[in-house]
Structure formats: C-alpha cells, structure tokens
Amino acid sequence: MKKSEKAFIIVIVATILLIIIQLILGQSMLAHFESIEKKQMVDDIINIKNGFELDIKGLDSVVKFWAYRDETYDFMQTKTSTYIESNLVGSVFENLKLNLIVFIDKNGEIFWGTSYNLTTKEMMSLPESLKVHLQSNSSIFKSCLDKNGLSGIIIFGQPTLFSMHPILASEGNGPPIGFLLMGRYLDFNQLNLIKTFLGKNFSVYEFGVKKVEGQPFYENIYVKPLDQNIIGYTVLKDVYGKDALVVELIEPRQIYREGIVHVFYFAFATLSCTTLIGVAVFLLFKYGILKDIERVDKELEKIGKSGNISARVRVEGDDEISNMCKIINDMLDKLESAQEKIQRERISAIGETAKIIAHDIRNPLQSIANNVFLIEEKVRASQILHSDLLQKLDSIKIQIKYLDKIVSDLYYYGTTLEVIKSEIDLQHFIRDINILYTNTIVYRN
C-alpha cells in the first residue's frame, strides 16, 4: 500500500474517531445542561413554595396584630356593634385580601364570623365545612390552646390559607379570651397575585386530582423533562400534615435547547477545524513529503535499472529527506570507490599475468628469432642459392615481429602508468600539435 493511501486512511480514521468522541462529549454536555435545567426548575419550585409560605406569614402577622389589640379583646367581652362597623366591613376584607374572619370563644363556639366574596363584594355566611375544623375537639382548636397560634393550609371545599391566634390584651399577658381566625381562598384571583409577585405561571390542584409524575429530585420536588417543556411538581401539606395541594410548573426547555445549539456549534467548529487540519496534513504529506520520497524512489529505481552507480540522487532543501539523500549519495560514493578498487585490482592482476605470459613467450620467441637468423646466415653463406628458403625465412621473421609486438603489448598492459599533472600554456600546446601534424603530412607526401 502506498504512503499516500495510508495517510488518507489515517486521516479518515482520525476523523471518524473524532466524530465518536464528539458524540460522547455532546451527550455528556447535554446531560450537564439537563442537570442545570433541573436545578433551575427546583429553584423555581422552591421559590413558589417560599411564595406560599411568605403569604401565610403575612397573613399570620395580620392576625397577630388584630388578636393582640385591646379593641379586639373588648369586642370578645362586649360584642359591640361599633367594633364591627369599624373593623369588619367590606373595605377591610378588600384591603387585606381576606375571605374569612372568625372570632371563636375559648369554649370553641363561634362568637362572630363571616365570609366575603372579593369578586362580588358580598358578605356571606360561614361555610358549614369550615365549622367542623373549628370545634372544641378539633386538632386545630387544641393546637391553638397548646401553642401561641397556628397557620397553614386547610381544605374545606376549596384550598384556603389561614392563620389562627389567641386573643390577648395588648400586653400579651393572661389567658386568652378567645381566638381569631383569618383566611384567604386560593382562588383564581389570589393565585394570580402570587404568580405576579413571583413571576411564574404555575397551576395548583388538590392532591389526588393531579397525578404527580417525574423523578424525585429534592425535598418532595419532582421534575419531568419532556421534548419541548420541563415540568416540575411539589406537594404542599395542610395544617394536619397531610398532602393537600399539588403545584405544577411548566416551563420551556430553553437551557436545554441553548445547550443543543452550543453543542452543535462546538461540534461543527471542532469537526471543521479538524477536517481542515487533516486535509492540510494530507496535502502536505502527499505533495510535500511523499512527493520528495517518490522523487528519491524514482531516481534510485533509475540508478538501479541502469547500473550506473556514478549517478547521484538530487539533494533539495535542508530537511530529513535531504539528509537521507546525502546518506544515499555517500553510500553510492563508497560503492563506486569499491567498484573502482575492484576493477583496479582486477586489471592489476590481469597485468601481472600478462607480464608473466609475455616474459614466458618472449624467451623462446627470441631463441626462435636467433635460430632463424643463424639459418639465414648459413643459407646466404652457402654457394647454392635457395630463394624459396629465404622467402620462407623472411615470412617467419615477419611472424616473429608480429608475435613480438603482441608480447610487448601484453607486457605494457600490465604496466601501471603514472599520470603527472602539470600546468601548460594552452596556446603553445596547440601550436606544437599543429607543427607536428603539418610535419607528418609533409613527411607522408
């Protein structure tokens, strides 16, 4: 497999691994955003519970103020109409946002009481279902006898916030002469006041009417994320400690949606940067490093096919590849030197052998030449002319000269020539050659 293909595969695998890591990180980040969203919902539910408690405490303060007044204490003794006309009129109910004011004597009997419709502005008789909770044997009445007072939520036909305190003189001393109860219905108008004050649009249901769903998250608070919204529930207990009301808050999943957008942009930016870096690395690897490697590979292949180890790899730049090319060239230099040394040793061995052969041939050849010379002298000295024999002797001498030339060539082949380098005058050198060449032509002519 080529390096470029390997580099491409590495970039693809790295990108896939990055996508997997992005998915894991994205899920983790979304889980974190969902946790933040749930905590925000819990905080909102706690604020709603605190809003109800604040409303109850405000009502409790009003009841204490009324119950510790001398006018109220005197009213429980005389039941004068002046107190009723001054304090128990519609404007008082409207200013204090009250639906119930009940005076109870110390025996548990209703001394005076009425209900008020804040919408129609009408006085109405007390609900019969309320009277059951105010009897002398009721737990509310007994709790007020044992304690300084009692406040909370009570259900009698409709949810009601109430506070009940003993009626004492202004100094707060002595046994109570009776009890004062005030209440606010948790109707549409009262809930709107609380919603406006808290800035939250929640709903209130009687326990059992609305099913509480979701995962318990914190102190009787339940949270259930949906696709578009997140729902929070809490259960408010009544004065008896029983589950009375279910508060439901529905809010859009703004935090989670923003988290999805952030995760998307983060993943897109990271993936885009990684892709660009991967492409840049791949192109740099392919057209930078791999291009130089392929060039070196082709040049080495060309040298290998030609067998010309005197050729060299081209060195470009000053990096690792150029260093590798220098090392290759050094190796080729050593190979060339080794080959030249082998050739010199081979030529030297052949030359030595040629000198030995020339020497061995020249001795008998010289003997033959001497004998031919002696024979020729004898023939020429004889009285009889042997022309044929002289011709043959001349032919033998010619062959001997030819063999002597061959022997001389063999001898000089084995002789090492020493080259002496020296500086010359090129102009004089050319002039000498020209004169020598001219003389040669004249001599031949």
N, C-alpha and C positions, 0 to 999 in steps of 0.2 A: 504494500500500500504506500502511495506517495505521501510525502510530508504534508503537502497542501491538503490532501484528503483527510489526513489525521488532524491537522489544525482545524479544518472545517467541522469535523466530528466533535472535537474538543469544545469548540465554540457552541455548537448545538446542545451538547450535553450540559455545558455550564449554564446555558440559557434555561434549559428545562429544569435543572436543579434550582436555579434562582426563582423560577415560577413556583415551584413546590414550596420553597422557603417563604416566598411572598404570601402564598395561600395560608401557610401555617401562621405567619406573623399577622396576616389580615384577620384570621379567626381570633387570634389572641387579642388583637387591638379592639375588635368588635365586642369581644367578651368584656374587655375593660370598659368600653363605652356603655355597654349594657349595665354593668355594675354601677357606673356613675349615675346612669339614668334611674336605676332602682333606688340608689341612695337619695337622689333628688326627690323621688316620689315619696320616700319615707319621711324626708324633711318636710315636705308639703303636708303629708297626713298629720305629722306631729304638730305642725302649725295650726291645722284645723282643730285638732284636739285641744290645743292651748287656747284657741279662739273660744271654744265652748266653755272651757274652764274659766277664762277671763270674763265671759258673760255671766257665768254663775257667781264668780267672786264679786262682780259689780252689783249684781242683784243682792248678794249677801250683805254688802256694805250698806245698801239702801235699807234693808230690813233691820240691821243693827241700829242704824241711825233712828229709825222710827220706833223701834222697840225700847230704846233707852231714853225716850223723851218723856218729860213729866206730863205733857198733854195726853200722850197715849196711855200712860199709867192711870191718869184721872179718868180717861174715857172708859177704861175697863171697870172703873168703880161706879161711874155715874151714867154712862151711855148717853151723853148729852148730844143733842142734835147739832150743836154748834161745831163740835169736832167733825161730825160727818159732813156738814155743809162746807167746812173749810178745807178738809183734807181728803175726803173720799168722794170727789167729784170727777167727772169725765176728763177734765183737763189734766188732773194729776195722773190718771191712768195713761193718757196720751203722752205726757212729758216723760214719764218713767217707762213707757212701753210695757205696761203691765196688763195682764188679763185677769189676774186673781188677786184679791186682798181678803184675807180671812183672819178674824180675831177669834181665838179659842180660849175658853176659861181654863183654869187649872184642873178641872174635872174632865176635860176632853169634850165639852159641849161647845158648839159653835155659838159664839157670842154675837158676832156680826160678820157677814161675809157677802160678797157679790163677785160676779164675773163681768168682764167688759169686753165688748166686741170692738176692736180698734178700727175695723173696716166700716161697720155701720154706726159706730159711736153710740151704742146702746148698752144700758145696764141690763144684766141678765142674772137669773138665779144661779146658785152654785150647782155644778153637775153632781148628780147623785153618786156617780162613780168616785168622785173625789172624797166624799164624806166617809166612805169606807176606810180610806187611808188615814183619816184624822180621828178616829175613835180612840177612846182612852186605852183600849187594849192593843192598839196597833203598834207596830215596831217603830214607826216614825215618832209617835207621841212619846213612847217610852225612851227613845233615844234622846229626845229633847229634854226630858226630865233628868236624864243621867248626864247629859252634856250641856255645853253652853248653847248649842244650836245645831242645825242640820241643813245641808244644802246638797243639790244634785239634780238628777233627772228622775222624773216619775211618769209612769204611763197610766192614764185613765181616760181611755177613749182616744186621746192624742198625746204625743210626747210634750212634756212640759218641763221647763227649767223652774226650780222652786228653791226658796230658802225659808227656813222657819227658826225663829229665835224666841227665847222667853222675854216677856215684857217686864222690865225692871224700872225702878226710879232712875233719875238721871245720874245719880252717884254709882249705879250698878250694884247696889247692895240689897240685901234682903231676899226673901223668897219671891219667885215670880208670881205675878198676879194672873198671868195668862200667857198666851203665845200668839205671835204674829207670823202669818204665812203670806208670802207674795209669790206669784208665779207668772211666767211668760210662756205662752204656747209656742212651740216650734212649728209655726205655720209658715206659709209661703213668704209673708212679709218679714217675719223675724229671721228666717233663713237668708233672705236677700240682704238684710242688714249685715249679717255675719259674713256672707260672701263678698259684699262690697268692702267691708273692713279688711278682710284677708286677701282679697284679690284673687280668689279661687272659686271656680264654678263647680261645686260638688253637689251631691244628692244625698238625702237622708231617708232611710227606710226603717220600718220597725223590724226588729230581729225576727227572722223566720219568713218574712215577705221576700227579702232579697237573699239569694244564696251567695255566701262568701266563697270566692274562688281564688286560686293562686297559691303561691308558696309563702309559708310563714317567713317573714323577713326580720322583724324587730318588734318586740313587745306588743303582741297582738295586732300587728300590722301585716297585711297580706298584699303581695304585688304580683300582677299577672301581665307580662308583656304580650301584646298581640302584634299583628302585622303593621298596622298604621298607628295604633294607640297603645298606651300602657295604662293599666287600671290598678288603683290602689284602694284597699279596703281597711277599715278599722272598726272595731266593735266598742261602742260606749255602754258602760254598765249603769244601771239605775241605782237608786238610793238603797236598794236591797242587796246590791252586789250581783245582780243577775244581768245577763246580756239583754240590752234594751234596744239599742239603735245600731244600724249599720250605716257607716259613712262611706260613700263611693266617690272616688275622684278619677275622672278620665282625662288624660292629657295626651296630646300628640307626641309621638316619639321623635322629638326634634333633636335631642342629643344623639340618639342612635343614627338618625338619618345623616346628621352632620358627620358622625363618625364614619359612616359608609362613604361619604364624599371624600373625607380626608384619606381614608384607606385607599380609595380608588386613585386619587391623585398621587398619593405616595407610591403606590404600586406602579402606576403609569410612568411617573418620573423615574423611579428606580429601574424599571424594565427598559425604558427608553435609553437612559444613560448606559446601562449595561449592554444593551444591543449595539449602541453606537461604539462603545469601547471594544466590544467583541469584534464588530466589523472592522474597526480601525486596526486592532491587533492582527486580525486575519489578513487584511490587505497588506499591512506592514510585513507580516510573516511571509506572505506569498510573493509580493513584489519587491521586498527588501531582502530579507534573509534567504528565503527559498530561491529567489532569482540568482543571488550570488552563488548559492550552493549548486544550483542547476548549471550555472556557467562553469564553475570549477569541475563539476562532474563531466560536462561535455568536453572540456579541454583535456581532462585526464583520459577520457574514453578515446579521444583523437590521438593522444600520445600513445595509448596502449595499442590501438589498431595499427598505427604507422610504425611503431617500434623505434621511433626517433626519440631517444632519451635526452638528446641535446636540446629539445624543445622545453619551454618553461611555461608554468601557469602564470597568467596575468595577475599582478597584485594591485588591488584598488582599495583606497581608503586606509584606515588605521583602526581596525576592529578585530574581533576574534577570527573572522573568516580570512581577513588579510594575513593574520598571523599563521593561520593554517596553511595558506598558500605559500608563505615563506618557508614553512617547515617542509611542505611538499617539494618546493624548489631545492631546498638543501638536500633532501633525500635524492632528488634527481641528479644533483651535482655529485653526490657521493656515488650513485650508481654509474654515472658517466665516467667518473675518475676510476672506479673499479673496473669498468669495461675497458677503458684505455690501458689500464695497467695489465689486464689480462691479455689484451692484444699485443702490447709491447713485449710481454713475457713470451707470448706465442711466437711473435716474429723473431725475438732473440733466440728462442730455441730452434726455430727453423734455420736461422742464420748460422748458428753454431753447427747444426747438422750439415748445412750446405758447405761450410768451410771444410768440415771433415771429409765430405764426399769429394769436394774439389781437390783437396790435398791427395786423397787416395787415388783419384783418377789421373791427376797431373803427373805423378811419378811414373807410372807405366806408360803414359802418353809421351812423356819426354824420352823415355827409353825407346819407344817405337820410332819417334822422330829421329833420334840419333842413329838407330839402325838403318832407317830409310836413307839418311844422309850418307852413311858408310857404303851402303849398297850402290847408291847413285855415284859415289866417287869411284868405286871399283868398276862400275859399268863404263863410266866415261874414260877410265884409265886403260881399259882393255882395247885391243886393236879392232875388235869386232864391234860394229855399231848396232846397238839394239834399240832402235827407235821406239818400238812398241813398249818395250820395258820401261824406257824413260818416261813415256806418256803415262803409264800406269803409276810410276813413282811420283810424277807430278800431281796426279789425281789423289794419290794417298796423302801427299803433303798438304793439298788443299783441304782435305777432310780433317787432317790433323790440326790445321789452323782453325777450322770451324769448331772442332771439339775444344781446342784451347780457349777460344772465345767464350764458349758455353761454360767451361770450367772457371774462367775469370769472372764471368757474370755471377756464377754461384758463389764465388769467393767474396766478391764485393757486396752481394745481397746480405751476407751475414755480417758485414762490417757496419758498425754504428757510425753514422755521420754526425759530426758535431757542427751545429749551426752557431756561427758567431755573428751577433748583431752589431752593426756599426752605422754611424751616420755618414751619408754620402751627399754629394752635390748632384741633385737630380738632373740638372742641366748638363753637367759634364758626363753623367752616366748615359743619358740619351745620345749625346754626341758621339761617345765611344762606340755605342751599339751601331749607330748609323755608319761610322767609318768601317767597322768590322763587316757589316752587311755589304757595304759598297766594295770592299776589297775581295770579298767572297765571290761576288758576281763577276768582277774583273778577272779573277783567277780562273773561274769556270769557263769564261768565254775564251 
